[in-house]
Amino acid sequence: MKDEFETLPFQSADILLPQDCDLSLWSVVACDQYTSQPEYWQRVEERVGKNPSTLRLILPESCLEGPNVETDIMEINNTMTRYLREGRFRTLPNAMIYVERTLDSGKVRRGLMGMVDLEQYDYEPGSAALIRATEGTVLSRIPPRVAVRKNAPIELPHVMLLADDPDKTVVEPLAGQTGEMELLYDFELMERGGHIRGWALNGEQKTQVARALTALSDPAAFRSRYGLIGEEPVMLFAVGDGNHSLATAKECWERAKKLTPPDQWDKLPARYALCELGNLHDDSLEFEPIHRVVFGVEPEELLDGLVRYYPDARLGTRTAHGQQEGAGHTLPYVYGQTEGTVTVFHSRAQLPVGTLQAFLDQYLLSHPGARVDYIHGKDVAVELARSRKDAVAFLLDPMGKEELFPTVIHDGVLPRKTFSMGEAHDKRFYLEARKIRV
């Protein structure tokens, strides 16, 4: 089996699954969700109580800048060690797990759990790696995540990779083969998370996956698919969710390499990261925009700064369709009971989100009291902007998912937080784990 995956960045792993606990309380949503809604995490806290839960093994992003963050991280690592010592996990050796997630909408999202080789992943813009980031990585966001991971004995992933597989050759064939697999879990997720089921692949099914991925990564087929000329390197996977989490795993691996002779690198579990692989063409997958809410500002002063930043920008009002008429990048905004638009007519950015982000990055440098939060739901963004006097919400349109691979291949990474794979409650919930220390 190892030989079949030898040239591929994705392979089976020794996966840890929880046992002897209520899985609906064990599994919680990705830590980077609901950062401006502490009431969500409070509800989860009250629901979980003293039961075993991944809530005790993660640090929600809303707590990254808290006064007790170092103590929180130490407690997380101690709980991981205690769970291992208590036999909280059972090990599935050399495993891949086929996952079906019935979302709150009723649609079914299919995925495949395995691990990726961090030697074949690079988050730098313009990377030629088999696995590439889809958005700009904010380097300042990596150190606090490294602080969580560097001493952790296990990892719990919320990273989701995407393959551009229009013929549905990798994941989808497994849907009709579950009768030949072992059912591993089947339960309801909390807080509108939907329902999740997972099955262990057998040897023949893993071989089937390896062959499909090998065909998908064929250089000639890759170049033909995207109309490339020359020796353009293959991009097999794009990071759909969890860009910064995978970048953190990469950073920890690079640190480990410096302390270990190269002939021992293959044996280090830190070289790999557990992920869920999905298909860009999965019928359930919808790209949602990620809106910006700027806090700690005087709304009219912020908008005036945006217009001055782009001399050809124009303030306007919304049309019946929510957009200002005319060419250019239109940025709808909301604050209090005021709604309007700013249209920028000659931006260097390819997408409106890039136009907005370029301004915000500069604005924050000169306004240390301001901060930006990235909100997945339009209603939430509007509510936050209406409920505070010091907030402005910028509402963005989604990008077409068919644009993802060609854009990254041709232009490099997208502006950070360009898109979201579904609403916040559709994000990956923590469930499986893997040891990352010897």
C-alpha positions in Angstrom: 0.0 0.0 0.0 2.8 2.4 0.8 4.3 2.0 -2.7 1.0 3.0 -4.3 0.9 6.3 -2.5 4.7 6.8 -2.7 4.6 9.7 -5.1 1.4 11.2 -3.8 1.0 13.8 -1.1 -2.0 12.1 0.4 -1.9 8.7 2.2 -3.4 6.6 5.0 -2.7 7.4 8.6 -2.9 5.9 12.1 -6.1 7.7 13.0 -7.3 8.0 16.6 -11.1 7.9 17.3 -12.8 8.6 20.6 -14.4 5.8 22.5 -16.7 5.4 25.5 -18.1 8.9 25.2 -21.1 10.8 23.7 -19.8 11.8 20.3 -22.4 14.6 19.9 -20.7 16.3 22.9 -17.2 15.2 21.8 -17.3 16.9 18.4 -17.3 20.8 18.2 -16.9 23.1 15.3 -13.6 24.6 14.0 -11.9 26.9 16.4 -11.8 29.8 13.9 -15.6 30.2 13.8 -17.9 32.6 15.7 -15.0 34.8 16.8 -17.3 37.8 17.4 -20.0 35.7 18.9 -18.8 34.6 22.4 -22.4 33.5 23.2 -21.9 30.6 20.7 -18.9 29.2 22.6 -20.7 29.8 25.9 -23.6 27.7 24.7 -21.2 24.9 23.7 -19.4 25.2 27.0 -22.7 24.8 28.9 -23.8 21.9 26.7 -20.5 20.0 27.0 -20.2 20.4 30.8 -17.7 18.0 32.2 -18.0 15.4 29.4 -15.0 14.4 27.3 -14.9 16.8 24.4 -12.6 18.3 21.7 -13.7 21.6 23.3 -11.0 20.8 25.9 -8.4 20.1 23.1 -8.7 23.3 21.1 -8.3 27.0 21.7 -11.1 29.1 20.0 -9.6 32.0 18.1 -11.7 34.4 20.2 -9.4 33.4 23.1 -6.1 33.7 21.3 -5.5 37.2 22.7 -7.0 36.5 26.1 -5.2 37.2 29.4 -4.8 33.5 30.3 -3.8 32.2 26.9 -0.6 30.6 28.1 -2.4 28.8 30.9 -5.1 27.8 28.5 -2.6 26.2 26.1 -0.9 24.3 28.9 -4.3 23.0 30.1 -5.1 21.9 26.5 -1.8 19.9 26.2 -2.3 18.4 29.7 -5.8 17.3 28.7 -4.5 15.7 25.5 -2.0 13.7 27.5 -4.6 12.7 30.0 -7.0 11.5 27.3 -4.3 9.4 25.8 -3.3 8.0 29.2 -7.0 7.2 30.1 -7.4 5.3 26.8 -9.9 7.8 25.5 -8.9 6.9 21.9 -8.7 3.7 19.9 -6.3 3.5 17.0 -7.2 2.7 13.4 -3.8 1.7 11.9 -3.0 2.7 8.3 -6.5 4.0 7.9 -8.5 6.1 5.5 -12.1 7.2 6.4 -14.9 7.9 4.0 -17.0 10.7 5.5 -20.6 11.7 4.7 -21.8 14.9 6.3 -25.5 15.7 5.9 -25.5 19.5 6.3 -28.2 21.6 7.9 -29.5 22.3 4.4 -30.0 18.6 3.8 -27.2 18.3 1.2 -24.6 15.6 1.7 -20.9 16.5 1.5 -18.5 13.7 0.9 -14.9 13.5 2.0 -11.9 11.3 2.7 -9.8 11.4 5.8 -6.1 10.8 5.4 -2.8 12.6 6.0 -0.8 14.9 3.8 3.0 15.1 3.4 4.0 18.6 4.5 7.1 18.3 2.3 4.7 18.5 -0.6 2.9 21.6 0.7 3.9 25.2 0.5 1.8 28.3 1.4 4.1 30.9 -0.2 2.6 32.8 -3.1 3.8 31.4 -6.4 4.5 28.0 -5.0 5.0 25.0 -7.3 4.1 22.4 -4.7 1.5 19.7 -5.2 -0.5 21.2 -2.4 -1.0 25.0 -2.4 -2.6 27.6 -0.3 -5.6 29.4 -1.9 -5.3 32.6 0.1 -2.6 34.9 1.4 -1.2 33.6 4.7 -1.0 36.2 7.5 2.4 35.4 9.1 1.4 37.1 12.3 -1.4 34.6 12.8 1.0 31.6 12.8 3.0 32.1 16.0 0.0 31.8 18.4 -1.1 28.7 16.6 2.4 27.3 16.8 2.3 27.9 20.6 -0.7 25.5 20.7 0.7 22.8 18.5 4.5 22.8 19.3 4.1 20.8 22.5 0.8 19.0 21.7 1.0 15.2 21.6 -1.9 15.0 19.1 -3.5 17.0 16.3 -7.2 17.4 15.6 -7.8 18.7 12.1 -10.3 21.1 10.6 -8.3 21.4 7.4 -10.2 20.6 4.2 -8.4 20.0 0.9 -10.0 20.2 -2.5 -9.2 18.3 -5.6 -10.4 19.5 -9.0 -12.0 16.2 -10.1 -14.9 17.0 -12.5 -15.3 13.3 -13.4 -15.6 12.4 -9.7 -13.1 9.6 -9.7 -11.6 9.9 -6.2 -14.2 10.3 -3.4 -17.6 9.8 -5.0 -17.1 6.1 -6.1 -16.8 5.3 -2.3 -20.4 6.3 -1.8 -21.7 3.1 -3.4 -19.2 0.9 -1.5 -20.1 1.5 2.1 -21.6 -1.9 2.4 -18.0 -3.3 2.1 -16.7 -1.0 4.8 -16.7 -0.9 8.6 -19.0 1.8 10.0 -17.0 3.8 12.5 -19.4 6.6 13.6 -22.9 7.8 13.0 -24.3 10.7 15.0 -25.9 14.2 15.1 -23.6 17.2 15.4 -24.5 20.1 17.7 -25.5 23.6 16.9 -27.0 23.0 13.4 -23.9 21.0 12.4 -26.1 18.3 10.8 -25.3 14.6 10.8 -22.1 12.8 10.2 -21.1 9.2 9.3 -17.7 7.6 8.6 -16.5 4.3 7.3 -13.1 2.7 7.2 -11.8 1.9 3.7 -10.6 -1.6 3.0 -7.4 -2.4 1.1 -8.9 -2.5 -2.4 -10.6 0.8 -1.9 -7.4 2.5 -0.8 -5.8 1.1 -4.0 -8.7 2.5 -5.9 -8.1 6.0 -4.4 -4.3 5.8 -5.1 -4.9 5.0 -8.7 -7.5 7.8 -9.1 -5.2 10.4 -7.5 -2.2 9.2 -9.6 -4.3 9.7 -12.8 -5.4 13.1 -11.6 -1.8 14.2 -11.0 -0.6 13.2 -14.4 1.4 16.2 -15.7 0.1 15.9 -19.3 -3.5 15.6 -18.1 -3.0 18.5 -15.7 -1.6 20.9 -18.4 -4.4 19.9 -20.8 -7.1 20.6 -18.2 -6.0 24.2 -17.6 -4.6 25.0 -21.1 -1.0 25.3 -19.9 2.0 25.4 -22.2 5.4 24.2 -21.1 6.4 22.5 -17.9 4.0 24.1 -15.4 4.2 22.0 -12.2 1.2 20.1 -11.1 -1.2 21.4 -8.5 -3.1 18.5 -7.2 -4.8 19.9 -4.1 -5.9 23.4 -3.0 -6.5 24.2 0.7 -10.2 24.9 0.9 -10.5 25.5 4.7 -7.9 25.8 7.4 -5.2 27.6 5.5 -3.5 28.9 8.6 -3.9 25.7 10.5 -2.0 23.8 7.8 0.6 26.6 7.6 1.1 26.1 11.3 1.7 22.4 10.9 4.2 23.3 8.1 6.0 25.7 10.4 6.2 23.1 13.2 7.6 20.6 10.7 10.2 23.0 9.5 11.3 23.5 13.1 11.5 19.8 13.7 13.6 19.3 10.6 16.3 21.6 12.0 16.6 19.4 15.1 16.6 16.0 13.3 19.1 14.4 10.8 17.6 14.2 7.3 17.8 10.4 7.3 15.2 10.3 10.1 12.7 12.7 8.6 10.5 9.9 7.2 10.0 8.5 10.7 8.7 11.7 12.3 4.9 12.0 12.7 5.2 15.8 12.6 6.0 15.5 8.9 2.4 14.8 8.2 -0.9 16.5 8.9 -4.4 14.9 9.1 -6.9 16.4 6.6 -10.2 15.8 4.9 -10.0 15.6 1.1 -13.1 16.7 -0.8 -14.0 17.4 -4.5 -14.4 20.9 -5.7 -17.2 19.5 -7.8 -19.1 18.0 -4.9 -22.8 19.0 -5.4 -23.1 20.2 -1.8 -20.1 22.5 -2.0 -21.0 26.2 -2.3 -18.6 29.0 -2.0 -19.9 31.7 0.4 -18.4 35.2 0.7 -16.6 36.2 3.9 -17.7 39.6 4.9 -15.6 42.2 6.8 -16.8 44.0 9.9 -14.5 46.8 11.1 -14.7 47.6 14.8 -13.3 50.5 16.8 -13.9 53.1 14.1 -15.9 56.2 13.3 -17.9 54.9 10.3 -18.0 58.1 8.3 -14.3 58.7 8.8 -13.5 55.1 7.7 -15.6 55.5 4.5 -13.9 58.9 3.8 -10.6 57.2 4.2 -11.6 54.5 1.7 -12.7 57.1 -0.9 -9.4 59.0 -0.4 -7.4 55.8 -0.7 -8.8 55.3 -4.2 -9.1 58.8 -5.8 -11.5 57.5 -8.5 -13.9 55.9 -5.9 -17.4 57.2 -5.5 -19.9 56.9 -2.7 -23.4 55.8 -3.8 -26.6 54.1 -2.7 -27.8 50.6 -3.4 -30.0 49.8 -6.4 -32.9 47.4 -6.2 -30.4 44.6 -6.8 -28.1 45.7 -4.0 -25.4 47.1 -6.3 -24.5 50.5 -7.5 -24.8 50.8 -11.3 -21.6 51.2 -13.4 -18.3 49.4 -13.9 -15.7 48.8 -11.3 -15.6 47.1 -7.9 -18.7 47.9 -5.8 -18.4 47.5 -2.0 -21.7 47.6 -0.2 -21.5 48.7 3.4 -23.8 48.9 6.5 -23.4 50.9 9.7 -26.3 51.7 12.1 -29.3 52.3 9.9 -27.2 53.5 7.0 -26.6 51.5 3.9 -24.6 52.5 0.8 -21.8 51.5 -1.5 -18.3 52.6 -2.5 -17.4 51.9 -6.1 -13.8 51.8 -7.1 -13.4 52.1 -10.9 -9.7 51.4 -11.5 -8.4 48.9 -9.0 -5.3 46.7 -9.5 -7.0 43.9 -7.7 -8.8 41.2 -9.7 -11.6 40.8 -7.2 -13.5 43.3 -5.1 -12.3 41.6 -1.9 -8.7 42.4 -3.0 -9.6 46.1 -3.5 -11.2 46.3 0.0 -8.5 44.3 1.8 -5.7 46.5 0.3 -7.3 49.5 1.9 -8.1 47.8 5.2 -4.5 46.6 5.7 -3.2 50.1 5.3 -6.0 51.6 7.4 -5.3 49.3 10.4 -1.6 50.3 10.4 -2.5 53.9 11.1 -5.5 53.2 13.4 -4.3 50.8 16.2 -7.6 50.9 17.9 -9.4 49.4 14.9 -9.7 45.7 14.1 -11.3 43.6 11.4 -13.3 40.4 11.9 -14.2 38.0 9.1 -17.8 37.0 9.2 -19.3 34.1 7.2 -23.0 35.0 7.4 -24.4 38.2 5.9 -27.1 38.5 8.6 -24.5 38.2 11.3 -22.3 40.9 9.7 -25.3 43.3 9.4 -26.5 42.7 12.9 -23.0 43.4 14.3 -22.8 46.6 12.3 -26.2 47.8 13.4 -25.8 47.0 17.1 -22.7 49.1 17.6 -21.8 52.7 17.0 -18.2 51.9 16.2 -18.6 49.3 13.5 -19.0 49.1 9.7 -19.8 45.9 7.8 -18.6 45.5 4.2 -20.7 42.9 2.3 -19.1 40.9 -0.5 -20.3 38.7 -3.3 -19.1 35.0 -3.6 -16.6 33.9 -6.2 -17.4 31.1 -8.5 -15.8 27.9 -7.3 -14.8 27.0 -10.9 -12.4 30.0 -10.7 -10.4 28.6 -7.8 -7.8 26.3 -9.4 -7.2 28.4 -12.5 -6.8 31.6 -10.4 -4.3 30.0 -8.0 -2.4 28.3 -10.9 -2.1 31.5 -13.0 -2.1 34.3 -10.5 -1.0 32.8 -7.2 -3.0 33.0 -3.9 -6.2 34.9 -3.5 -6.6 37.7 -1.0 -7.0 36.2 2.4 -10.5 35.3 3.5 -11.9 35.5 -0.1 -14.3 32.6 0.2 -15.8 30.2 2.7 -16.9 26.6 2.0 -20.4 27.1 3.4 -21.8 28.8 6.4 -20.1 28.7 9.8 -22.2 25.7 11.0 -21.1 23.8 7.9 -17.4 24.0 8.8 -15.6 20.8 9.8 -16.2 19.6 13.3 -13.3 18.1 15.3 -13.6 14.3 15.6 -10.6 12.3 14.5 -7.1 12.8 15.9 -3.5 11.7 15.2 -0.3 11.5 17.3 2.3 14.1 16.1 5.0 13.3 18.6 7.1 10.1 19.0 
